[in-house]
Amino acid sequence: MAAVSINVSTLKPLGDRVFVKVSPAEEKTAGGILLPDNAQEKPQIGEVVAVGPGKRNDDGSRSELDVKVGDKVLYSKYAGTDIKLSGEDYVLLSEKDILASVE
């Protein structure tokens, strides 16, 4: 079996999926207390790295996605598939799991 090298530039989501780089978790509370790794909450904000071509409609055409590469988005807490590439955290989401665009 051949080894496959996966990196961010070679990954292309299919359908209405979006590949998001997860923003780092907060390491301190508002009061300045440092949180250990296991007490930090999973971040819900990230930057879109790649988008799929869109969902296929009944007539065979594609629906364009509402987000594009470079957008910051807020997504559902337990949505998508967590992926770790080159020491960075990413999540592969369906477009419906994206709640808002962050500006």
N, CA, C and O atoms as CSV, one atom per row, in Angstrom:
chain,resi,resn,atom,element,x,y,z
A,1,MET,N,N,0.839,-1.167,0.000
A,1,MET,CA,C,0.000,0.000,0.000
A,1,MET,C,C,0.892,1.242,0.000
A,1,MET,O,O,1.858,1.315,0.760
A,2,ALA,N,N,0.574,2.203,-0.839
A,2,ALA,CA,C,1.366,3.428,-0.953
A,2,ALA,C,C,0.991,4.413,0.143
A,2,ALA,O,O,-0.169,4.520,0.542
A,3,ALA,N,N,1.993,5.122,0.614
A,3,ALA,CA,C,1.750,6.149,1.629
A,3,ALA,C,C,1.200,7.398,0.955
A,3,ALA,O,O,1.662,7.782,-0.119
A,4,VAL,N,N,0.230,8.021,1.573
A,4,VAL,CA,C,-0.378,9.233,1.034
A,4,VAL,C,C,-0.015,10.399,1.939
A,4,VAL,O,O,-0.190,10.335,3.156
A,5,SER,N,N,0.486,11.447,1.338
A,5,SER,CA,C,0.842,12.641,2.096
A,5,SER,C,C,-0.296,13.644,1.984
A,5,SER,O,O,-0.636,14.091,0.889
A,6,ILE,N,N,-0.873,13.988,3.110
A,6,ILE,CA,C,-1.984,14.945,3.124
A,6,ILE,C,C,-1.517,16.233,3.762
A,6,ILE,O,O,-0.947,16.228,4.853
A,7,ASN,N,N,-1.759,17.335,3.079
A,7,ASN,CA,C,-1.544,18.635,3.687
A,7,ASN,C,C,-2.713,19.537,3.299
A,7,ASN,O,O,-3.555,19.147,2.491
A,8,VAL,N,N,-2.768,20.710,3.855
A,8,VAL,CA,C,-3.910,21.597,3.674
A,8,VAL,C,C,-4.104,21.969,2.209
A,8,VAL,O,O,-5.241,22.057,1.746
A,9,SER,N,N,-3.021,22.188,1.471
A,9,SER,CA,C,-3.155,22.624,0.087
A,9,SER,C,C,-3.665,21.522,-0.840
A,9,SER,O,O,-4.179,21.826,-1.916
A,10,THR,N,N,-3.536,20.245,-0.451
A,10,THR,CA,C,-4.006,19.156,-1.306
A,10,THR,C,C,-5.399,18.676,-0.928
A,10,THR,O,O,-5.960,17.828,-1.622
A,11,LEU,N,N,-5.960,19.185,0.134
A,11,LEU,CA,C,-7.274,18.754,0.596
A,11,LEU,C,C,-8.362,19.602,-0.048
A,11,LEU,O,O,-8.335,20.827,0.064
A,12,LYS,N,N,-9.320,18.968,-0.721
A,12,LYS,CA,C,-10.433,19.678,-1.353
A,12,LYS,C,C,-11.738,19.047,-0.877
A,12,LYS,O,O,-12.024,17.896,-1.205
A,13,PRO,N,N,-12.532,19.794,-0.106
A,13,PRO,CA,C,-13.801,19.262,0.389
A,13,PRO,C,C,-14.770,18.957,-0.763
A,13,PRO,O,O,-14.707,19.591,-1.816
A,14,LEU,N,N,-15.647,18.003,-0.558
A,14,LEU,CA,C,-16.647,17.641,-1.552
A,14,LEU,C,C,-18.005,18.203,-1.172
A,14,LEU,O,O,-18.274,18.443,0.004
A,15,GLY,N,N,-18.857,18.412,-2.161
A,15,GLY,CA,C,-20.229,18.866,-1.934
A,15,GLY,C,C,-20.289,20.194,-1.209
A,15,GLY,O,O,-19.607,21.146,-1.588
A,16,ASP,N,N,-21.107,20.260,-0.161
A,16,ASP,CA,C,-21.295,21.510,0.590
A,16,ASP,C,C,-20.438,21.545,1.851
A,16,ASP,O,O,-20.807,22.182,2.838
A,17,ARG,N,N,-19.302,20.866,1.818
A,17,ARG,CA,C,-18.430,20.815,2.999
A,17,ARG,C,C,-17.427,21.963,2.999
A,17,ARG,O,O,-17.039,22.479,1.951
A,18,VAL,N,N,-17.022,22.346,4.208
A,18,VAL,CA,C,-16.108,23.469,4.420
A,18,VAL,C,C,-15.004,23.004,5.365
A,18,VAL,O,O,-15.285,22.380,6.388
A,19,PHE,N,N,-13.747,23.306,5.027
A,19,PHE,CA,C,-12.584,22.946,5.845
A,19,PHE,C,C,-12.140,24.191,6.597
A,19,PHE,O,O,-11.788,25.198,5.983
A,20,VAL,N,N,-12.156,24.126,7.925
A,20,VAL,CA,C,-11.930,25.298,8.776
A,20,VAL,C,C,-10.734,25.068,9.694
A,20,VAL,O,O,-10.618,24.014,10.319
A,21,LYS,N,N,-9.836,26.068,9.774
A,21,LYS,CA,C,-8.729,26.036,10.737
A,21,LYS,C,C,-9.263,26.588,12.053
A,21,LYS,O,O,-9.754,27.715,12.112
A,22,VAL,N,N,-9.163,25.791,13.096
A,22,VAL,CA,C,-9.723,26.143,14.404
A,22,VAL,C,C,-8.864,27.209,15.077
A,22,VAL,O,O,-7.638,27.102,15.102
A,23,SER,N,N,-9.515,28.243,15.625
A,23,SER,CA,C,-8.808,29.264,16.400
A,23,SER,C,C,-8.343,28.656,17.715
A,23,SER,O,O,-9.006,27.762,18.241
A,24,PRO,N,N,-7.220,29.116,18.258
A,24,PRO,CA,C,-6.723,28.552,19.521
A,24,PRO,C,C,-7.705,28.780,20.671
A,24,PRO,O,O,-8.404,29.792,20.709
A,25,ALA,N,N,-7.750,27.834,21.604
A,25,ALA,CA,C,-8.630,27.932,22.772
A,25,ALA,C,C,-8.080,28.970,23.743
A,25,ALA,O,O,-6.878,29.230,23.789
A,26,GLU,N,N,-8.985,29.552,24.512
A,26,GLU,CA,C,-8.584,30.507,25.550
A,26,GLU,C,C,-7.811,29.768,26.632
A,26,GLU,O,O,-8.266,28.741,27.135
A,27,GLU,N,N,-6.651,30.287,26.986
A,27,GLU,CA,C,-5.833,29.639,28.001
A,27,GLU,C,C,-5.995,30.273,29.379
A,27,GLU,O,O,-5.543,29.715,30.379
A,28,LYS,N,N,-6.643,31.445,29.431
A,28,LYS,CA,C,-6.864,32.147,30.701
A,28,LYS,C,C,-8.329,32.532,30.830
A,28,LYS,O,O,-9.011,32.767,29.833
A,29,THR,N,N,-8.798,32.592,32.051
A,29,THR,CA,C,-10.144,33.095,32.301
A,29,THR,C,C,-10.085,34.622,32.307
A,29,THR,O,O,-9.004,35.207,32.244
A,30,ALA,N,N,-11.238,35.254,32.382
A,30,ALA,CA,C,-11.289,36.720,32.433
A,30,ALA,C,C,-10.570,37.245,33.672
A,30,ALA,O,O,-10.047,38.360,33.657
A,31,GLY,N,N,-10.538,36.455,34.742
A,31,GLY,CA,C,-9.867,36.855,35.973
A,31,GLY,C,C,-8.373,36.584,35.976
A,31,GLY,O,O,-7.686,36.920,36.941
A,32,GLY,N,N,-7.850,35.973,34.893
A,32,GLY,CA,C,-6.422,35.741,34.784
A,32,GLY,C,C,-5.950,34.372,35.235
A,32,GLY,O,O,-4.745,34.132,35.310
A,33,ILE,N,N,-6.874,33.467,35.538
A,33,ILE,CA,C,-6.494,32.123,35.973
A,33,ILE,C,C,-6.140,31.292,34.745
A,33,ILE,O,O,-6.903,31.254,33.780
A,34,LEU,N,N,-4.981,30.621,34.777
A,34,LEU,CA,C,-4.567,29.761,33.670
A,34,LEU,C,C,-5.332,28.446,33.720
A,34,LEU,O,O,-5.460,27.831,34.778
A,35,LEU,N,N,-5.841,28.022,32.565
A,35,LEU,CA,C,-6.604,26.784,32.478
A,35,LEU,C,C,-5.737,25.658,31.936
A,35,LEU,O,O,-5.017,25.860,30.959
A,36,PRO,N,N,-5.788,24.469,32.547
A,36,PRO,CA,C,-5.065,23.323,31.965
A,36,PRO,C,C,-5.759,22.883,30.672
A,36,PRO,O,O,-6.917,23.231,30.440
A,37,ASP,N,N,-5.058,22.127,29.839
A,37,ASP,CA,C,-5.597,21.710,28.542
A,37,ASP,C,C,-6.937,20.992,28.647
A,37,ASP,O,O,-7.826,21.219,27.826
A,38,ASN,N,N,-7.090,20.136,29.641
A,38,ASN,CA,C,-8.332,19.368,29.749
A,38,ASN,C,C,-9.515,20.203,30.247
A,38,ASN,O,O,-10.651,19.735,30.170
A,39,ALA,N,N,-9.296,21.408,30.750
A,39,ALA,CA,C,-10.378,22.269,31.219
A,39,ALA,C,C,-10.786,23.313,30.179
A,39,ALA,O,O,-11.794,24.001,30.346
A,40,GLN,N,N,-10.007,23.429,29.114
A,40,GLN,CA,C,-10.330,24.410,28.082
A,40,GLN,C,C,-11.487,23.911,27.237
A,40,GLN,O,O,-11.571,22.727,26.912
A,41,GLU,N,N,-12.382,24.834,26.882
A,41,GLU,CA,C,-13.516,24.475,26.040
A,41,GLU,C,C,-13.080,24.393,24.587
A,41,GLU,O,O,-12.150,25.078,24.164
A,42,LYS,N,N,-13.764,23.548,23.831
A,42,LYS,CA,C,-13.485,23.416,22.404
A,42,LYS,C,C,-13.881,24.730,21.716
A,42,LYS,O,O,-15.009,25.195,21.882
A,43,PRO,N,N,-12.970,25.329,20.950
A,43,PRO,CA,C,-13.299,26.578,20.266
A,43,PRO,C,C,-14.386,26.365,19.215
A,43,PRO,O,O,-14.519,25.274,18.661
A,44,GLN,N,N,-15.158,27.415,18.946
A,44,GLN,CA,C,-16.219,27.348,17.960
A,44,GLN,C,C,-16.006,28.364,16.843
A,44,GLN,O,O,-16.892,28.558,16.011
A,45,ILE,N,N,-14.862,29.003,16.812
A,45,ILE,CA,C,-14.564,29.995,15.781
A,45,ILE,C,C,-13.337,29.535,15.020
A,45,ILE,O,O,-12.394,28.996,15.599
A,46,GLY,N,N,-13.364,29.756,13.710
A,46,GLY,CA,C,-12.220,29.378,12.894
A,46,GLY,C,C,-12.232,30.116,11.572
A,46,GLY,O,O,-13.165,30.857,11.261
A,47,GLU,N,N,-11.171,29.899,10.795
A,47,GLU,CA,C,-11.027,30.542,9.491
A,47,GLU,C,C,-11.191,29.496,8.393
A,47,GLU,O,O,-10.593,28.422,8.453
A,48,VAL,N,N,-12.006,29.819,7.392
A,48,VAL,CA,C,-12.251,28.908,6.283
A,48,VAL,C,C,-10.983,28.778,5.449
A,48,VAL,O,O,-10.435,29.780,4.991
A,49,VAL,N,N,-10.512,27.539,5.251
A,49,VAL,CA,C,-9.293,27.263,4.502
A,49,VAL,C,C,-9.626,26.746,3.096
A,49,VAL,O,O,-8.913,27.053,2.140
A,50,ALA,N,N,-10.700,25.966,2.968
A,50,ALA,CA,C,-11.106,25.420,1.669
A,50,ALA,C,C,-12.605,25.170,1.686
A,50,ALA,O,O,-13.177,24.866,2.733
A,51,VAL,N,N,-13.241,25.296,0.530
A,51,VAL,CA,C,-14.677,25.038,0.403
A,51,VAL,C,C,-14.920,24.081,-0.766
A,51,VAL,O,O,-14.158,24.048,-1.731
A,52,GLY,N,N,-15.987,23.315,-0.655
A,52,GLY,CA,C,-16.377,22.417,-1.729
A,52,GLY,C,C,-17.103,23.170,-2.826
A,52,GLY,O,O,-17.334,24.373,-2.706
A,53,PRO,N,N,-17.467,22.470,-3.899
A,53,PRO,CA,C,-18.133,23.121,-5.036
A,53,PRO,C,C,-19.590,23.484,-4.768
A,53,PRO,O,O,-20.175,24.244,-5.539
A,54,GLY,N,N,-20.181,22.975,-3.720
A,54,GLY,CA,C,-21.573,23.275,-3.396
A,54,GLY,C,C,-22.441,22.039,-3.523
A,54,GLY,O,O,-22.051,21.047,-4.138
A,55,LYS,N,N,-23.617,22.114,-2.934
A,55,LYS,CA,C,-24.544,20.988,-2.944
A,55,LYS,C,C,-25.185,20.877,-4.328
A,55,LYS,O,O,-25.512,21.885,-4.954
A,56,ARG,N,N,-25.359,19.653,-4.789
A,56,ARG,CA,C,-25.978,19.435,-6.094
A,56,ARG,C,C,-27.497,19.505,-5.948
A,56,ARG,O,O,-28.074,18.847,-5.082
A,57,ASN,N,N,-28.144,20.309,-6.805
A,57,ASN,CA,C,-29.599,20.453,-6.813
A,57,ASN,C,C,-30.236,19.319,-7.612
A,57,ASN,O,O,-29.538,18.542,-8.263
A,58,ASP,N,N,-31.562,19.229,-7.557
A,58,ASP,CA,C,-32.287,18.183,-8.273
A,58,ASP,C,C,-32.073,18.251,-9.787
A,58,ASP,O,O,-32.086,17.219,-10.457
A,59,ASP,N,N,-31.877,19.452,-10.329
A,59,ASP,CA,C,-31.688,19.612,-11.778
A,59,ASP,C,C,-30.229,19.406,-12.206
A,59,ASP,O,O,-29.906,19.555,-13.385
A,60,GLY,N,N,-29.345,19.066,-11.257
A,60,GLY,CA,C,-27.946,18.804,-11.583
A,60,GLY,C,C,-27.016,19.989,-11.398
A,60,GLY,O,O,-25.796,19.825,-11.430
A,61,SER,N,N,-27.573,21.189,-11.203
A,61,SER,CA,C,-26.731,22.370,-10.983
A,61,SER,C,C,-26.220,22.374,-9.546
A,61,SER,O,O,-26.669,21.579,-8.720
A,62,ARG,N,N,-25.294,23.259,-9.255
A,62,ARG,CA,C,-24.722,23.356,-7.905
A,62,ARG,C,C,-25.182,24.638,-7.228
A,62,ARG,O,O,-25.284,25.683,-7.871
A,63,SER,N,N,-25.463,24.559,-5.923
A,63,SER,CA,C,-25.772,25.738,-5.112
A,63,SER,C,C,-24.461,26.320,-4.609
A,63,SER,O,O,-23.636,25.593,-4.056
A,64,GLU,N,N,-24.258,27.604,-4.791
A,64,GLU,CA,C,-23.036,28.246,-4.323
A,64,GLU,C,C,-23.066,28.371,-2.802
A,64,GLU,O,O,-24.116,28.634,-2.214
A,65,LEU,N,N,-21.906,28.181,-2.170
A,65,LEU,CA,C,-21.822,28.294,-0.712
A,65,LEU,C,C,-21.835,29.759,-0.286
A,65,LEU,O,O,-21.423,30.641,-1.040
A,66,ASP,N,N,-22.317,30.006,0.940
A,66,ASP,CA,C,-22.385,31.364,1.480
A,66,ASP,C,C,-21.050,31.851,2.028
A,66,ASP,O,O,-20.879,33.050,2.248
A,67,VAL,N,N,-20.107,30.951,2.250
A,67,VAL,CA,C,-18.799,31.337,2.788
A,67,VAL,C,C,-17.726,31.108,1.736
A,67,VAL,O,O,-17.910,30.330,0.801
A,68,LYS,N,N,-16.603,31.799,1.902
A,68,LYS,CA,C,-15.482,31.636,0.974
A,68,LYS,C,C,-14.200,31.532,1.784
A,68,LYS,O,O,-14.196,31.793,2.986
A,69,VAL,N,N,-13.125,31.152,1.131
A,69,VAL,CA,C,-11.827,31.009,1.784
A,69,VAL,C,C,-11.425,32.345,2.400
A,69,VAL,O,O,-11.520,33.389,1.755
A,70,GLY,N,N,-10.973,32.303,3.659
A,70,GLY,CA,C,-10.547,33.509,4.365
A,70,GLY,C,C,-11.591,34.055,5.328
A,70,GLY,O,O,-11.259,34.867,6.191
A,71,ASP,N,N,-12.855,33.625,5.202
A,71,ASP,CA,C,-13.910,34.079,6.120
A,71,ASP,C,C,-13.693,33.482,7.502
A,71,ASP,O,O,-13.266,32.335,7.627
A,72,LYS,N,N,-13.991,34.269,8.551
A,72,LYS,CA,C,-14.016,33.739,9.920
A,72,LYS,C,C,-15.457,33.357,10.207
A,72,LYS,O,O,-16.381,34.126,9.940
A,73,VAL,N,N,-15.640,32.156,10.756
A,73,VAL,CA,C,-16.984,31.647,10.988
A,73,VAL,C,C,-17.153,31.117,12.405
A,73,VAL,O,O,-16.190,30.716,13.059
A,74,LEU,N,N,-18.398,31.124,12.859
A,74,LEU,CA,C,-18.809,30.540,14.128
A,74,LEU,C,C,-19.593,29.285,13.770
A,74,LEU,O,O,-20.545,29.348,12.992
A,75,TYR,N,N,-19.196,28.139,14.335
A,75,TYR,CA,C,-19.867,26.891,13.984
A,75,TYR,C,C,-20.368,26.178,15.234
A,75,TYR,O,O,-19.958,26.496,16.350
A,76,SER,N,N,-21.258,25.210,15.033
A,76,SER,CA,C,-21.847,24.453,16.137
A,76,SER,C,C,-20.767,23.742,16.948
A,76,SER,O,O,-19.764,23.287,16.397
A,77,LYS,N,N,-20.976,23.654,18.232
A,77,LYS,CA,C,-19.967,23.133,19.153
A,77,LYS,C,C,-19.527,21.707,18.846
A,77,LYS,O,O,-18.332,21.416,18.890
A,78,TYR,N,N,-20.448,20.824,18.542
A,78,TYR,CA,C,-20.103,19.421,18.330
A,78,TYR,C,C,-20.235,19.016,16.868
A,78,TYR,O,O,-20.448,17.841,16.569
A,79,ALA,N,N,-20.115,19.961,15.968
A,79,ALA,CA,C,-20.280,19.694,14.540
A,79,ALA,C,C,-18.976,19.244,13.898
A,79,ALA,O,O,-17.886,19.542,14.387
A,80,GLY,N,N,-19.110,18.527,12.803
A,80,GLY,CA,C,-17.968,18.218,11.955
A,80,GLY,C,C,-17.047,17.133,12.473
A,80,GLY,O,O,-17.295,16.492,13.494
A,81,THR,N,N,-15.967,16.956,11.716
A,81,THR,CA,C,-14.950,15.959,12.020
A,81,THR,C,C,-13.648,16.669,12.337
A,81,THR,O,O,-13.147,17.434,11.514
A,82,ASP,N,N,-13.093,16.429,13.514
A,82,ASP,CA,C,-11.834,17.054,13.915
A,82,ASP,C,C,-10.673,16.372,13.198
A,82,ASP,O,O,-10.602,15.145,13.126
A,83,ILE,N,N,-9.761,17.193,12.666
A,83,ILE,CA,C,-8.598,16.690,11.935
A,83,ILE,C,C,-7.372,17.448,12.410
A,83,ILE,O,O,-7.430,18.661,12.610
A,84,LYS,N,N,-6.253,16.738,12.593
A,84,LYS,CA,C,-5.000,17.375,12.994
A,84,LYS,C,C,-3.999,17.167,11.855
A,84,LYS,O,O,-3.687,16.027,11.510
A,85,LEU,N,N,-3.495,18.250,11.270
A,85,LEU,CA,C,-2.502,18.204,10.199
A,85,LEU,C,C,-1.344,19.114,10.562
A,85,LEU,O,O,-1.552,20.284,10.886
A,86,SER,N,N,-0.144,18.599,10.513
A,86,SER,CA,C,1.070,19.378,10.791
A,86,SER,C,C,0.989,20.109,12.127
A,86,SER,O,O,1.472,21.235,12.239
A,87,GLY,N,N,0.397,19.500,13.127
A,87,GLY,CA,C,0.311,20.093,14.457
A,87,GLY,C,C,-0.773,21.148,14.603
A,87,GLY,O,O,-0.905,21.733,15.678
A,88,GLU,N,N,-1.556,21.412,13.555
A,88,GLU,CA,C,-2.643,22.399,13.596
A,88,GLU,C,C,-3.977,21.662,13.664
A,88,GLU,O,O,-4.121,20.567,13.119
A,89,ASP,N,N,-4.960,22.278,14.344
A,89,ASP,CA,C,-6.291,21.688,14.446
A,89,ASP,C,C,-7.210,22.257,13.374
A,89,ASP,O,O,-7.257,23.467,13.151
A,90,TYR,N,N,-7.947,21.352,12.710
A,90,TYR,CA,C,-8.914,21.723,11.681
A,90,TYR,C,C,-10.204,20.976,11.952
A,90,TYR,O,O,-10.227,20.008,12.712
A,91,VAL,N,N,-11.281,21.433,11.323
A,91,VAL,CA,C,-12.553,20.732,11.403
A,91,VAL,C,C,-13.184,20.765,10.010
A,91,VAL,O,O,-13.172,21.796,9.338
A,92,LEU,N,N,-13.733,19.627,9.588
A,92,LEU,CA,C,-14.417,19.515,8.310
A,92,LEU,C,C,-15.909,19.519,8.602
A,92,LEU,O,O,-16.427,18.602,9.237
A,93,LEU,N,N,-16.602,20.563,8.132
A,93,LEU,CA,C,-18.004,20.789,8.455
A,93,LEU,C,C,-18.882,20.763,7.223
A,93,LEU,O,O,-18.411,20.986,6.108
A,94,SER,N,N,-20.144,20.495,7.425
A,94,SER,CA,C,-21.142,20.721,6.392
A,94,SER,C,C,-21.536,22.198,6.515
A,94,SER,O,O,-21.493,22.759,7.610
A,95,GLU,N,N,-21.917,22.827,5.406
A,95,GLU,CA,C,-22.257,24.253,5.454
A,95,GLU,C,C,-23.392,24.534,6.442
A,95,GLU,O,O,-23.436,25.611,7.037
A,96,LYS,N,N,-24.291,23.598,6.618
A,96,LYS,CA,C,-25.435,23.808,7.523
A,96,LYS,C,C,-24.999,23.935,8.992
A,96,LYS,O,O,-25.752,24.452,9.817
A,97,ASP,N,N,-23.782,23.464,9.321
A,97,ASP,CA,C,-23.270,23.546,10.690
A,97,ASP,C,C,-22.646,24.906,11.004
A,97,ASP,O,O,-22.310,25.182,12.156
A,98,ILE,N,N,-22.494,25.747,9.997
A,98,ILE,CA,C,-21.954,27.096,10.214
A,98,ILE,C,C,-23.100,28.005,10.638
A,98,ILE,O,O,-24.108,28.120,9.941
A,99,LEU,N,N,-22.933,28.651,11.793
A,99,LEU,CA,C,-23.998,29.471,12.362
A,99,LEU,C,C,-23.942,30.925,11.925
A,99,LEU,O,O,-24.978,31.560,11.730
A,100,ALA,N,N,-22.716,31.460,11.769
A,100,ALA,CA,C,-22.580,32.886,11.443
A,100,ALA,C,C,-21.196,33.180,10.900
A,100,ALA,O,O,-20.244,32.427,11.112
A,101,SER,N,N,-21.114,34.282,10.204
A,101,SER,CA,C,-19.826,34.817,9.751
A,101,SER,C,C,-19.391,35.863,10.765
A,101,SER,O,O,-20.206,36.681,11.190
A,102,VAL,N,N,-18.118,35.852,11.162
A,102,VAL,CA,C,-17.604,36.771,12.172
A,102,VAL,C,C,-16.760,37.824,11.473
A,102,VAL,O,O,-15.879,37.497,10.678
A,103,GLU,N,N,-17.031,39.086,11.769
A,103,GLU,CA,C,-16.262,40.160,11.129
A,103,GLU,C,C,-15.418,40.903,12.118
A,103,GLU,O,O,-14.708,41.837,11.746
